[in-house]
Amino acid sequence: QAARSRRTVVIAGVPAGLLQDDVMADILTIHFQMSRNNGGDVEEVTYPTQNKGVAYVTFEDQEVVEGVLKKDQHLLKDKRLPRHYPLTVTRYCDNVSSSLIHLITL
């Protein structure tokens, strides 16, 4: 379980309510698999979560997490979305309080 959390990032700024949840999860998977986003093989996308506009992306390789975090800006682009959406990507840790996530999503 500890290893899994080290392979997971928290994504804030996901446009909520525009598309079906499974479609949005698919778009997030594609975004974080692209090499131009410093991405790699995605093991799982958790969306929706208890927090509106927040998703969790778990990669197969922990090194991908470092690359994704180093990228200056993640812009979610897809022809099914009306515009590009900037995403906030942060390292997942078990003790991130929900109030912090709430601040990120405001």
Number of C-alpha atoms within 10 A of each C-alpha: 5 8 9 14 16 19 21 25 23 18 24 23 19 22 17 13 10 12 12 11 14 13 13 23 21 13 18 23 22 17 21 24 18 12 13 11 19 18 22 23 16 20 15 14 21 17 22 18 10 9 13 18 21 24 23 22 23 25 25 15 17 16 13 22 25 16 14 23 18 12 13 10 13 19 15 20 16 15 8 11 14 9 11 13 15 15 18 19 23 16 17 19 13 8 6 10 9 11 9 9 17 14 9 15 16 9
